[in-house]
């Protein structure tokens, strides 16, 4: 069984990361696709955890920045992950599940409930490459107004992705520690891909992933 399972959302990201992550494949690590979006990522991660029983999971991919403190082309390891879109209403009327009084998982056989926020990764390490809150969404922001509404609902959010909360949720249910690394490919809400830095973001994410694995006991 692999000591660490590295999950990547898309085939594009996996191809781009292949040469960077090649050294760790000889050290008991496995790289696998978790799929695009929260539904695929949750289901596929649960399947992979059952099949391979890793000691730790590392999610690596790209994200859009919601905070100008995160540089496009750089990568960050996130301390917490929240989800946006599960609850009631939409736009400015959106209310999250936890605000409504609902846990997304009520807990079972001694498990703690899971709400709209999951902590991930140990404290310390990777210095300035750490970031606080990653927001997982079902659809990427398409405008400045989308970004404003997300920040209104979750002011601490620094970047958005589409898989982090789902992967962390599956890992939490299995009791498997998870780290999440995202390379910032673009400013959230900017759909002009001529301004995106996907290649630099993926490379930065891969280098940070190697650094995290080197720090692990």
Buried (B, 14 or more C-beta within 10 A) or exposed (E): EBBBBBBBBBEBBBEBBEEBBEEBEEEEBBBBBBBBBBEBBBBBBBEBBEEEEBEBBBBBBBBBBBBEEBBBBBBBBBBBBBBBBBBEEEEEEBEBBBEEEBEBEEEEEEEEEBBBBBEBBEEEBBEEBBBBBBBBBEEBBEEEEBBEBBBEBBEEBBBBBBBBBBBBBBBBBBEBBBBBBBBBBBBBBBEEEEEBBBEBBBBBBBBBBBBBBEEBE
